[in-house]
Structure formats: structure tokens, C-alpha cells
Amino acid sequence: MTKHATDLTFPEADARRVVTGALDEDLGGPDGVDVTTTATIPESQTTHAAVVAREDGVVAGVAVIALTLDEVARRLGATPVEVTAKVADGDRVSRGDVVTELSGSTRVTLVAERTLLNVVSRLSGVATHTRRWADVLEGSGATVLDTRKTTPGLRALEKFAVRAGGGTNKRMGLHDVAMIKDNHKLAAGSLAAAYAAVREQFPQVPVQVEVTTTAEALESVAAGARFLLCDNMSTTLLRETVEAVRSTGEQVEIEATGGLTLEVAAGYAATGVDYLSVGGLTHSSPILDLALDLRA
């Protein structure tokens, strides 16, 4: 596993980059204008507002709300909007619950509205989906993992949302963990050759090996692998593979991967694996419906 796996440190620099790009996109550039808000809302007008959950779920990325409002206030030369968070990342919310309360410039609030909702709704959707997996796996000894199947540019934020939802990050990218898959084995000539090549050039980098049979799993362990991805195995084959690997006496982490669903999660966890890897946490999570409501 990587050092990034389970901590809830918010990736602020990545969030600022995403928010800045999203505002540029919405406003037509760094010096762009919200023509509707500028035309209809006096510069001096202030308001109270709230970000509210429209459905049950788990929130993630609460800091994005204040970050977006601050960036808009800077662009407009306005006083920053006061933000009071009512929930924290990873908290469950019910329909109607207030996520944050806002007080300040109406213009800033309305210009920031869509950007902050887009980002926080997306991250909260990932956290909500992940929490469903974490709940199913609770008590089994297995943990749900994400993958690199993330939205381009949003990886750090989406992986933060997975952690907020009770999941774990497998690796952040191609740089921090080596993962030997079928194409690497074919190109290198064999599983053992691929593993030896990685070990020689990057001796400090963790290595994970994808296997599809018990024989491949045992070959990987013999070569030195201590993290196995058991790809598209039936529960029967997976259980046999786990037992065979455990019988070697080596400390090996084992992951089930490939086509997993919530309906079969408990059965796969019961095979004795340490992790279930689910690309859908980031590539297929629907948003959590959040809204920004002005208050009288």
C-alpha cells in the first residue's frame, strides 16, 4: 500500500487548481463575467444562504465551498463570504441537512454556486458510493480499494473522496507503485522476468502482480511478490488461491479484482482476501444531489 492510503488530509493544492480551471471555464477566462448576476444583483447586496443535501449520502470536499467563494471574491474584488461548515468530510447526511451556511456578497455567492456544487456533488457521490461498499464489507476483514480509473485532473480529489467514504487508495499513479499486468509479462518474457526488472531498476518501489490462476499466484510469491491482484477469479478459485498463498507462510496481501458488484461483495470478502478493488468507485459514481439555497 502507499502512504496515501487512508489519511484524510485534504488535497488543497489540487482543489485550487480544479476550482480555478472550472471558474475560468464558467466565466470565459480569468477576467470573465457572469453577465446575469452582474446585471441583476447590486454590488453591495448581501445575503444568507446554505448548501443543502437533496438526498441521503456521505459528504466529501467540504473545504471546496470556502475555497471557491474565496477565489470568486478575489476576482470580483469583494469581501470574502463567511462560511460555516455544519458537517465534516465523511459524515452521513440526510435529505434537507445543511452542509454549510454562507453569509456575505450575493454576487460572489451566485457566481461561485455552480462550480462549488459541481465539485462537491461529484466528490460526495464518490464518497457515498464508497460507503455502500464499506458498509457491506464491514466486519469481513476486507477493505474496498479504488483504481486509476479516475476523471482526468480530479484524481487526488476523487481518491480523497474514496477515503472519506471509508475506502482505501491502492496507488496514486504510475510513479508510486509498480503493477505488473499481463501486457508487462508478455513484453518482458515472463512474470519472473518482469518482476526482476522492476526490482533491479526501482528497488524501493512496492510491486504488485496481477494473476489469473493459483499457479501464477504461487510463481509470483516465489519471485518475491508480496501483493497479488487476483483478476476475474470465481469465488471458488479465489478461495483456493488464497489458501495456497497463505500456506507458503509469506506475508502477502491479496486483492480480488475484476467485475465486482455490491451483490457479490460479501461472497468475495469471505474468501479471505484483504481487499476488493472497484474501479466503479471513481468512474461510475453518480453525484450526490446538493443545492445552494438563498435565505430570506
JOCOR-V936764 format. One line per field, one symbol per residue. phi: phi as a letter, one per 40 degrees, with the letter a starting at -180 (. if undefined). A space follows every 10 residues. Layout:
phi->???
This chain:
phi->.bccdbcbcc cccccccccc cccdcccghd bcbccccccb bcdccbabaa cbccacibca gdcccccccc ccdcccgbcd ccbbcbbbdg ccbbdgccca bbaidccdcc ccdccccdcc cccccccccc cccccccdgc gbbcbcbccb cdgbdccccc cdcccgcbcc acaccbacbc bdccccccha cccccccccc cbcccdbbbc bbbccccccc ccchcbabbc cfcccccccc cdccccccgc cbcbbcahgc bdcbdccccc chccabcbcc dbcbcccccb bbbcbc
